[in-house]
Amino acid sequence: MKREVDLGAADSLVPGQRKLAFIDGRSVVVFNVEGSLHAVENSCPHNGASLASGRLEGNLITCPAHGLRFDLRTGCMPGAGGLCLSVLPVRTVDGKLMVEVEQA
């Protein structure tokens, strides 16, 4: 079962910014890339490192631990095969930033 979680005012996350949140014991990062919102679990699938402080270039986030890059639109590494992040649906509803998570 899924539910949406309110992460605050959508306009508080302007293009180029990111927001770290904790939902049901999980760490989630929401990125605003040129007006498009993307949410991923804050854990690199390679070794569990936090992605919150990773370098962002366009839609690509670089894991600060080992340099792996992931496309925030798909959650996957560019190219065929490779690892993928857990991507969460995110949207703006009535001025609020809403992230959809699986019910624990």
C-alpha distances in whole Angstrom, upper triangle without the diagonal:
4,7,11,13,17,19,22,25,24,28,28,27,30,31,32,30,27,25,23,20,19,15,14,17,16,19,18,21,21,24,26,28,31,29,26,23,21,19,18,18,21,22,25,24,27,28,25,27,26,26,27,30,31,33,32,34,32,29,30,29,31,30,33,33,34,34,31,30,27,26,24,23,22,22,24,28,30,32,31,29,28,25,22,20,17,16,14,14,16,18,21,20,23,24,21,20,16,14,10,9,6,5,8
4,7,10,13,16,19,21,21,24,25,24,26,27,28,26,23,21,20,17,16,13,12,15,15,17,16,18,18,21,23,25,27,25,22,19,18,15,16,15,19,20,23,22,26,27,24,26,24,24,24,28,28,30,29,31,29,26,27,26,29,28,30,31,32,32,29,28,25,24,21,20,20,19,22,26,28,30,30,28,27,24,21,19,15,14,11,11,13,14,17,16,19,21,18,16,12,10,7,6,4,5,9
4,7,10,13,16,18,18,22,22,21,24,25,27,24,22,19,18,16,15,11,11,15,14,16,15,17,17,20,21,24,26,24,21,18,17,15,16,16,19,21,24,24,27,28,25,26,24,24,23,27,27,30,28,30,29,26,27,26,29,28,30,31,33,33,30,29,26,25,21,21,21,21,24,27,30,32,32,30,29,26,23,20,16,15,11,11,11,13,14,14,16,18,15,13,10,8,6,6,6,6,10
4,7,9,12,14,14,18,18,18,21,22,23,21,19,16,16,13,13,10,12,15,14,15,13,15,14,17,18,21,23,20,18,15,15,13,14,15,18,20,23,24,27,28,24,25,23,22,21,25,26,28,26,28,26,24,25,24,27,27,29,30,32,31,29,28,24,23,20,19,20,20,23,27,29,31,32,30,29,26,22,19,16,14,10,9,9,10,11,10,13,14,11,10,6,5,4,6,9,9,13
4,6,9,12,13,16,16,16,19,21,22,19,17,14,13,10,10,8,10,13,12,13,11,13,12,16,17,20,23,20,18,15,14,12,14,14,16,19,22,23,27,27,23,24,21,20,19,22,24,26,24,27,26,23,25,23,26,25,27,29,31,30,29,27,24,23,20,20,21,20,24,27,29,32,33,31,30,26,23,20,16,15,11,11,9,10,11,11,13,13,10,8,5,5,6,7,10,11,13
4,6,8,10,13,13,13,17,19,20,18,15,13,13,10,11,10,13,15,15,14,13,13,12,15,16,19,21,18,17,14,15,13,15,16,17,21,24,26,29,29,25,25,22,21,19,22,24,26,24,27,25,23,25,24,27,26,28,30,32,31,30,28,25,24,20,21,23,22,26,28,30,34,35,33,32,29,25,22,19,17,13,12,10,10,10,9,11,10,7,6,5,7,9,11,14,14,16
4,7,8,11,10,10,14,16,17,14,12,9,10,7,10,9,13,15,14,13,11,11,9,12,13,17,19,17,16,13,13,11,14,14,15,19,22,24,27,27,23,23,19,18,16,19,21,23,21,24,23,21,23,21,24,23,25,27,29,28,27,26,23,22,19,20,22,21,24,27,29,32,33,32,30,27,24,20,18,16,13,13,10,11,10,11,12,11,7,5,6,7,11,12,16,16,18
4,6,9,8,9,13,16,17,14,13,10,12,10,13,13,16,18,17,16,14,13,12,14,14,18,19,16,17,14,15,14,17,18,18,22,25,27,30,30,26,25,22,21,18,20,23,24,22,25,24,23,25,23,26,26,27,29,32,31,30,28,26,25,21,22,24,23,27,29,31,35,36,35,33,30,27,24,22,19,16,16,12,12,10,11,11,9,6,6,8,10,14,16,19,20,21
4,5,6,8,11,14,16,13,13,11,14,13,16,16,20,21,20,19,16,15,13,14,13,17,17,14,15,13,15,15,19,20,21,24,27,29,32,32,29,28,24,22,19,22,23,24,22,25,23,22,25,24,27,27,28,31,33,32,31,29,26,25,21,22,25,24,28,30,32,35,37,36,35,32,28,25,23,21,18,17,13,11,9,10,9,6,5,6,9,12,16,18,22,23,25
4,5,6,8,11,13,12,11,11,14,14,17,17,21,22,20,19,16,14,11,11,10,13,14,11,12,10,12,13,17,19,20,23,25,28,31,31,28,27,23,21,18,20,22,22,20,22,20,19,22,21,24,25,27,29,31,30,29,26,24,22,18,19,22,22,25,27,29,32,34,34,32,30,26,23,22,19,16,14,11,9,6,8,9,5,5,5,8,11,15,18,21,23,25
4,5,6,10,12,11,12,12,15,16,19,20,24,25,23,21,18,16,13,12,10,13,13,10,12,11,15,16,19,21,22,25,27,30,32,33,30,28,25,22,19,21,22,22,20,21,20,20,22,22,25,26,27,30,32,30,30,27,25,23,20,20,24,24,27,29,30,33,36,36,34,32,28,25,24,21,19,18,14,12,9,11,11,7,8,8,12,15,18,21,25,26,28
4,6,10,11,9,10,9,13,14,17,18,22,23,21,19,16,14,12,12,10,14,14,12,14,12,15,15,18,20,20,23,26,28,31,31,28,26,22,20,17,18,20,20,19,21,20,20,22,21,24,24,25,28,30,29,28,26,24,23,20,21,24,24,27,29,30,33,36,35,33,31,28,25,24,21,19,18,15,14,12,14,14,10,9,9,13,15,19,21,25,26,28
4,7,8,6,7,7,11,12,16,18,21,22,20,17,14,11,9,8,7,10,11,9,11,9,11,12,15,17,17,21,22,25,28,28,25,23,20,17,14,16,17,17,15,17,16,16,18,17,20,21,22,25,27,25,25,23,21,19,16,17,21,20,23,25,26,29,32,32,30,27,24,21,21,18,17,16,12,12,11,14,15,11,10,9,12,13,17,19,23,25,26
4,6,6,8,10,14,16,20,21,25,26,23,20,17,14,11,9,6,9,8,7,10,10,12,14,17,20,19,23,24,27,29,30,27,25,22,19,16,17,18,17,14,16,15,15,17,17,20,22,23,26,28,26,25,23,21,19,17,18,21,21,24,25,26,29,32,32,30,28,26,23,23,20,19,18,15,14,13,16,16,13,13,12,15,16,20,22,26,28,30
4,6,9,11,15,17,21,23,26,27,24,21,18,14,11,8,5,5,5,5,8,9,11,14,17,19,19,22,23,26,28,28,26,24,21,18,16,16,16,15,12,13,11,12,14,15,18,20,21,25,26,23,23,20,19,17,14,15,19,19,22,22,23,26,29,30,28,26,24,21,22,19,19,18,15,14,14,17,19,15,16,14,17,17,21,23,27,29,31
4,7,10,14,17,20,22,26,26,23,20,17,13,11,7,6,6,7,8,10,10,12,14,16,18,17,20,21,24,25,26,24,21,18,15,13,13,13,11,9,10,9,11,12,12,15,17,18,21,23,20,20,17,17,15,13,15,18,18,20,21,21,25,28,28,26,25,22,20,21,18,19,19,16,16,17,20,22,18,18,16,18,18,22,23,27,29,31
4,7,10,13,17,19,23,23,20,17,14,10,9,6,6,8,9,10,11,10,11,12,14,16,15,18,19,23,24,25,22,20,16,14,11,11,12,12,10,12,12,12,14,13,15,17,17,20,22,20,20,18,17,16,14,16,19,18,21,21,22,26,29,29,27,24,22,19,20,18,17,18,15,15,16,19,20,17,16,13,16,16,20,21,25,27,28
4,7,10,14,16,19,19,16,13,10,7,5,4,6,9,12,12,12,9,9,9,11,13,12,15,16,20,22,22,19,17,13,11,8,9,10,11,10,13,13,12,13,11,14,15,15,18,20,19,19,17,15,15,12,15,17,16,19,20,21,25,27,27,24,22,19,16,17,15,14,15,13,14,15,18,20,17,15,12,14,14,17,18,22,24,25
4,6,10,13,16,16,14,11,8,6,5,7,9,12,15,14,14,11,10,9,11,12,11,14,17,20,22,22,18,17,13,11,8,10,12,14,13,16,16,15,16,14,16,16,17,19,22,21,21,19,17,17,14,17,19,17,20,22,24,27,29,28,26,23,20,17,16,15,14,15,12,14,14,17,19,16,13,10,12,12,15,16,19,21,22
4,7,10,13,13,10,7,6,5,7,9,12,15,18,17,16,13,12,10,10,10,8,12,15,18,20,19,16,14,10,10,7,10,12,15,15,18,19,17,17,14,16,15,16,18,20,20,20,19,17,18,15,18,19,17,20,21,24,27,29,28,25,22,19,16,15,14,13,15,13,16,17,19,21,18,15,12,13,12,15,15,18,19,19
4,6,10,10,8,6,5,6,8,11,14,17,20,19,18,14,13,10,11,10,9,13,16,18,21,20,16,16,12,12,10,13,16,18,18,21,22,20,20,17,19,18,19,20,23,23,22,21,20,20,17,19,20,18,21,23,26,29,30,29,26,23,20,16,15,14,13,14,13,15,16,18,20,18,14,11,12,10,13,12,15,16,16
4,7,6,5,5,6,9,11,15,18,21,24,23,21,17,16,12,12,10,10,12,16,18,21,19,16,16,13,14,12,15,18,21,21,24,25,22,22,19,21,19,20,21,24,24,23,23,21,22,19,21,22,19,22,24,27,30,31,29,27,23,20,17,15,15,13,15,15,17,18,20,22,20,17,14,13,11,13,11,14,14,13
4,5,5,6,7,10,12,16,19,22,25,23,21,17,16,12,12,10,11,14,17,19,22,21,17,18,15,16,15,18,20,23,23,26,26,23,23,21,23,21,22,23,26,26,25,24,22,22,19,21,21,19,22,25,28,31,31,29,27,23,20,17,14,14,12,14,13,16,17,18,20,20,16,13,12,9,10,8,10,10,10
4,6,8,10,14,16,19,22,25,28,27,25,21,19,15,14,12,13,15,18,19,22,21,18,19,17,18,18,21,23,26,26,29,29,26,26,24,25,23,25,25,27,28,27,26,24,25,22,23,23,21,24,26,30,32,32,30,28,24,21,18,15,16,14,16,16,19,20,21,23,23,19,17,14,12,12,9,9,8,7
4,7,10,13,16,20,23,25,29,28,26,22,20,16,14,11,12,13,16,17,20,18,15,16,14,16,16,19,21,25,25,28,29,26,25,23,24,21,22,22,25,26,25,25,23,24,22,24,23,21,23,26,29,32,32,29,27,23,21,17,15,16,15,18,18,21,23,24,26,25,21,19,17,14,14,12,12,12,9
4,6,10,13,16,20,22,26,25,22,19,16,12,11,7,8,9,13,14,17,16,12,13,12,13,13,17,18,21,21,25,25,22,22,19,20,18,19,19,22,23,21,21,19,21,18,20,20,17,20,22,25,28,28,26,23,19,17,14,11,13,12,15,15,19,21,22,25,24,20,17,15,12,13,10,11,12,10
4,7,10,13,17,19,23,22,20,17,14,11,9,6,5,8,11,13,16,15,11,11,9,10,9,13,14,18,18,22,22,20,19,16,17,15,16,17,19,20,19,19,17,18,16,18,19,16,18,20,23,27,27,25,22,19,16,13,11,12,12,15,15,18,20,22,24,23,19,16,15,12,13,11,13,15,14
4,7,10,13,16,19,19,16,13,10,7,6,4,5,8,11,14,17,16,13,13,10,9,8,12,13,16,16,19,19,17,16,14,16,14,16,17,19,19,18,17,15,16,13,15,16,13,16,18,21,24,25,24,21,18,15,11,10,9,9,11,11,14,16,19,21,20,16,13,12,9,11,10,13,15,15
4,7,10,12,16,15,14,10,8,6,6,6,6,9,12,14,17,17,14,13,9,8,6,10,11,13,12,16,16,14,14,11,13,13,14,16,18,18,17,15,13,14,11,13,15,12,16,17,20,23,25,24,21,18,15,11,11,10,10,12,11,14,15,18,21,19,16,12,12,10,13,13,16,18,18
4,7,10,13,12,10,7,6,4,7,9,9,13,15,17,20,20,17,16,13,11,9,12,12,14,12,15,14,12,13,12,15,15,17,19,21,20,19,16,14,13,10,12,14,13,16,18,20,23,25,24,22,19,16,13,12,10,9,10,8,10,12,15,18,15,13,9,10,9,12,13,16,19,20
4,6,9,9,8,6,5,6,9,11,11,14,15,18,20,21,19,17,14,11,9,11,11,12,9,12,11,9,11,10,13,14,16,19,20,18,18,15,13,12,8,11,13,12,16,17,18,22,24,24,22,20,17,14,14,12,11,12,10,11,13,16,19,16,15,11,13,12,15,16,20,22,24
4,6,6,5,5,7,9,12,15,15,18,19,22,24,25,22,21,18,15,13,14,14,13,10,12,10,10,12,12,15,17,19,22,23,21,20,17,15,13,10,11,15,15,18,19,20,23,26,26,24,22,19,17,17,14,14,13,11,11,12,15,17,15,14,11,13,13,16,18,22,25,26
4,5,5,6,8,11,13,16,17,19,19,22,24,25,23,21,19,15,14,15,14,12,9,9,7,7,10,11,14,17,19,22,23,20,19,16,14,11,9,10,14,14,16,17,17,21,24,24,23,21,19,17,18,15,15,15,13,13,14,18,20,18,17,14,16,16,19,21,24,27,29
4,6,8,11,14,17,20,20,23,23,25,27,29,27,25,22,19,18,18,17,15,12,11,8,9,12,14,17,20,22,25,26,23,22,19,17,14,12,13,16,17,20,20,20,23,26,27,26,25,22,20,21,18,18,17,15,14,15,19,20,18,18,16,18,18,21,24,27,30,32
4,6,10,13,16,20,20,23,24,26,28,30,28,26,23,20,18,19,19,18,14,14,11,11,15,16,20,22,24,27,28,25,24,21,19,16,13,13,17,18,20,22,22,25,27,28,27,26,23,21,21,17,17,15,12,11,11,15,16,14,14,13,15,16,19,22,25,28,30
4,7,10,13,17,18,21,21,23,26,27,25,24,21,18,17,19,18,17,14,14,11,9,13,14,18,20,23,26,26,24,22,19,16,13,10,9,13,14,17,19,19,22,24,25,24,23,19,18,17,14,14,12,10,9,10,14,17,15,14,12,13,14,16,19,22,25,27
4,7,10,14,15,18,19,21,24,25,23,22,19,16,15,17,16,17,13,15,12,10,13,14,17,19,21,24,25,23,21,18,15,13,9,9,12,13,16,18,19,22,24,24,23,21,18,15,15,11,10,9,7,7,9,12,15,13,12,9,10,10,13,15,19,22,24
4,7,10,12,15,15,17,20,21,19,18,16,13,13,15,14,15,12,14,12,9,11,11,15,16,19,21,22,20,18,15,12,10,6,7,9,9,13,15,16,20,21,21,20,18,14,12,11,8,8,8,6,9,11,15,18,16,14,11,11,9,12,13,17,20,22
4,7,9,12,13,15,18,19,16,16,14,11,11,14,14,15,13,16,15,12,13,12,15,15,18,20,21,19,18,15,12,11,8,9,11,9,13,16,18,21,22,21,19,17,13,10,9,6,5,7,6,9,12,15,18,17,14,11,10,7,9,10,14,17,18
4,6,8,10,11,14,15,13,13,11,9,10,13,13,15,13,16,15,12,12,11,13,13,15,17,18,17,15,13,10,10,8,10,10,7,11,13,16,19,20,19,17,14,10,7,6,4,6,9,9,13,16,19,22,21,18,14,13,10,11,11,13,16,17
4,6,8,10,13,13,10,11,9,8,9,13,13,16,15,18,19,15,15,12,14,13,15,16,17,17,15,15,12,13,11,13,13,10,13,15,18,21,22,20,17,14,11,7,6,7,7,11,12,16,18,21,24,23,20,16,15,11,12,10,12,15,15
4,7,10,12,12,8,8,5,5,6,10,10,14,14,17,18,16,14,11,12,10,12,13,15,15,14,14,12,14,12,15,15,12,14,15,18,22,23,21,18,14,12,9,9,10,11,14,15,18,20,23,26,24,21,17,17,14,15,13,15,18,17
4,6,9,8,5,5,5,6,9,11,11,14,15,18,20,17,15,12,12,9,11,11,13,13,12,13,12,14,13,16,15,11,13,14,18,20,21,19,15,12,10,8,8,11,13,16,17,21,24,26,29,28,24,21,20,17,17,15,17,19,18
4,5,6,5,5,6,6,10,12,10,13,14,17,18,16,13,10,10,7,10,9,10,10,8,10,9,12,12,15,14,10,11,11,15,17,18,16,12,9,8,7,9,12,14,18,19,23,26,28,31,30,27,23,22,19,20,18,19,22,21
4,6,6,8,10,10,14,16,14,17,17,19,21,18,15,13,12,10,13,12,11,12,10,11,10,13,14,16,14,10,10,11,14,16,16,13,10,6,7,6,8,12,15,18,20,24,27,30,33,32,29,25,24,20,20,18,18,21,20
4,6,8,11,11,15,16,14,17,18,20,22,19,16,14,12,9,12,10,9,10,8,11,11,15,16,18,16,13,12,11,15,16,16,14,10,7,9,9,12,15,18,22,24,27,30,33,36,35,32,28,27,24,24,22,22,25,24
4,6,9,11,14,15,14,17,19,21,23,21,18,15,13,10,11,9,9,12,11,13,14,17,18,21,19,16,15,15,18,20,20,17,14,11,12,12,14,17,20,23,25,28,31,34,37,35,32,29,28,24,24,22,23,25,23
4,7,9,12,13,13,16,18,21,23,20,18,15,13,10,11,9,11,13,12,14,14,17,17,20,18,15,15,15,19,21,22,19,15,12,12,10,12,15,17,21,22,26,28,31,34,32,29,25,24,21,21,19,20,22,20
4,6,9,10,10,13,16,19,21,19,16,13,11,7,8,6,9,11,11,13,13,16,16,20,19,15,16,15,19,22,23,20,17,14,14,12,13,16,18,21,22,26,28,31,33,31,28,25,24,21,22,21,22,24,22
4,6,7,8,12,14,17,19,17,15,11,10,7,8,8,11,12,12,13,13,16,15,18,18,15,16,16,19,22,24,22,18,15,14,12,13,15,16,19,19,23,25,28,30,28,25,22,21,19,20,19,20,22,21
4,6,5,9,10,13,15,13,11,8,7,5,7,9,11,10,10,10,10,12,11,15,15,12,14,14,17,20,22,20,17,14,13,10,12,13,15,18,17,20,23,26,28,26,23,20,20,17,19,18,21,23,23
4,6,9,10,14,15,14,13,9,10,9,9,11,14,13,14,13,13,14,12,16,17,14,16,17,19,23,25,24,20,18,16,13,14,14,15,17,17,19,21,24,26,23,21,18,18,16,19,18,21,23,23
4,7,9,12,15,15,13,9,9,8,7,10,13,12,13,13,14,15,14,18,19,16,18,18,20,23,26,25,22,19,18,15,17,17,18,21,20,22,23,27,29,26,24,20,22,20,22,22,25,27,27
4,6,10,12,12,10,6,5,5,5,9,10,9,10,9,10,12,12,16,17,14,15,14,16,20,22,22,18,16,16,14,16,16,18,20,20,22,24,27,30,27,25,22,22,20,23,23,25,28,27
4,7,10,10,8,6,5,7,7,11,12,9,11,9,11,12,12,16,17,15,16,15,16,19,22,22,19,18,17,16,18,18,20,22,21,23,25,28,30,27,26,23,24,22,25,25,28,30,31
4,6,7,6,5,6,9,10,14,15,12,12,9,10,10,10,13,15,13,15,14,14,18,21,21,19,18,16,15,17,16,18,19,18,20,22,25,28,25,24,20,22,20,23,24,26,29,30
4,6,5,7,8,12,13,16,16,13,13,10,10,10,10,13,15,14,15,14,13,17,20,21,19,19,17,17,19,18,20,21,20,21,23,27,29,26,26,22,24,23,25,26,29,32,33
4,6,8,11,14,16,19,19,16,15,11,11,9,9,10,13,14,14,14,13,16,20,21,20,19,17,17,19,17,19,19,18,19,21,25,27,24,24,21,22,21,23,25,28,31,32
4,7,10,13,16,19,18,15,14,10,8,6,5,7,10,10,11,11,11,14,17,18,17,16,14,13,15,13,15,16,15,17,19,23,25,23,22,19,20,18,20,22,24,28,29
4,7,10,12,15,14,11,10,6,5,5,6,9,10,9,10,9,9,13,16,16,14,14,12,12,14,13,16,17,17,20,22,26,28,26,25,21,22,20,22,22,25,28,29
4,7,9,12,12,9,8,6,5,7,7,10,12,9,10,10,11,15,17,17,15,13,12,11,13,13,15,17,17,20,22,26,28,26,24,21,21,19,21,21,24,27,27
4,6,9,8,6,6,4,7,9,10,14,14,12,12,10,11,15,18,17,14,13,13,12,15,15,18,20,21,23,26,29,32,29,27,24,24,22,24,24,26,29,29
4,6,6,5,5,6,8,11,12,16,16,12,12,11,14,17,19,17,14,12,12,11,14,15,18,21,21,24,27,30,33,30,28,24,25,22,23,23,24,27,27
4,6,6,8,10,12,15,15,19,19,16,16,15,17,20,22,21,17,16,16,15,17,19,21,24,24,27,29,32,34,32,29,26,27,24,26,25,27,29,29
4,6,8,11,13,17,17,21,21,17,17,15,18,21,22,20,17,15,16,15,18,20,22,25,26,29,31,34,37,35,32,28,29,26,27,26,27,30,29
4,6,9,12,16,17,21,20,17,16,13,16,18,19,18,14,13,15,15,18,20,23,26,27,30,33,36,39,36,34,30,30,27,28,27,29,31,30
4,6,10,13,15,18,18,15,14,11,13,15,18,17,14,13,14,14,18,19,22,25,25,28,31,34,37,35,33,29,29,27,28,27,29,32,31
4,7,10,13,16,15,12,10,8,10,12,14,13,10,9,10,11,15,16,20,22,23,26,29,33,36,34,31,28,28,25,26,25,26,29,29
4,7,9,12,12,10,8,6,7,11,13,13,10,10,10,10,14,14,18,20,21,24,26,30,33,31,29,25,25,23,24,24,25,29,29
4,6,9,8,6,5,4,7,10,12,12,10,8,7,7,11,11,14,17,18,20,23,27,30,28,26,23,22,20,20,20,22,26,26
4,5,6,5,6,6,7,10,13,13,12,11,9,9,11,10,13,15,16,18,21,24,28,26,24,21,21,18,19,20,22,25,26
4,6,5,8,9,10,14,16,16,14,13,10,8,10,8,10,11,12,14,17,21,24,22,21,17,17,15,16,17,19,23,24
4,6,8,10,11,14,15,16,15,14,11,10,11,8,10,10,11,13,17,20,23,22,21,17,17,15,16,17,19,23,25
4,5,8,9,11,12,12,12,11,8,8,9,7,10,11,13,16,19,22,26,25,23,20,19,16,16,17,18,22,24
4,7,9,12,13,12,11,9,5,5,6,6,9,12,13,17,20,23,26,25,23,20,18,15,16,16,17,21,22
4,6,9,9,8,7,6,4,6,9,9,13,15,17,20,24,27,30,29,27,23,22,19,19,19,20,24,24
4,6,8,8,6,6,6,9,12,13,16,18,20,23,26,30,33,31,30,26,25,22,22,22,23,27,27
4,7,8,8,9,10,12,15,15,19,20,22,24,27,31,34,32,31,27,27,24,25,25,26,30,31
4,7,8,10,11,14,17,18,21,23,24,27,30,33,37,36,34,31,30,27,27,27,28,32,33
4,7,10,11,15,17,18,22,23,26,28,32,35,38,37,36,32,31,28,27,27,28,31,32
4,7,9,13,15,17,20,22,25,28,32,34,38,37,35,32,30,27,26,25,26,29,29
4,7,10,13,15,19,21,24,27,30,33,37,36,34,30,29,25,25,24,24,28,28
4,7,10,12,16,19,21,25,28,31,35,33,31,27,26,22,22,21,21,24,24
4,7,9,12,15,18,21,24,27,31,30,27,24,22,19,18,17,18,21,22
4,6,10,13,15,18,22,24,28,27,24,20,19,16,15,14,15,19,19
4,7,10,13,16,20,22,26,25,22,18,16,13,12,11,12,15,16
4,7,9,13,16,19,22,22,19,16,14,10,10,10,12,15,17
4,6,10,13,16,19,19,16,13,10,7,6,7,9,13,15
4,7,11,13,16,16,14,11,8,6,5,8,11,14,16
4,7,10,13,13,10,7,6,4,6,9,13,15,18
4,6,10,10,8,6,5,7,9,12,16,18,21
4,7,6,5,5,6,9,11,15,18,20,23
4,5,5,7,7,10,12,15,19,20,23
4,6,9,10,13,15,19,22,23,26
4,7,9,13,16,19,22,23,26
4,6,10,13,16,19,20,22
4,7,10,13,17,18,20
4,7,10,13,15,17
4,6,10,12,15
4,7,9,12
4,6,9
4,6
4
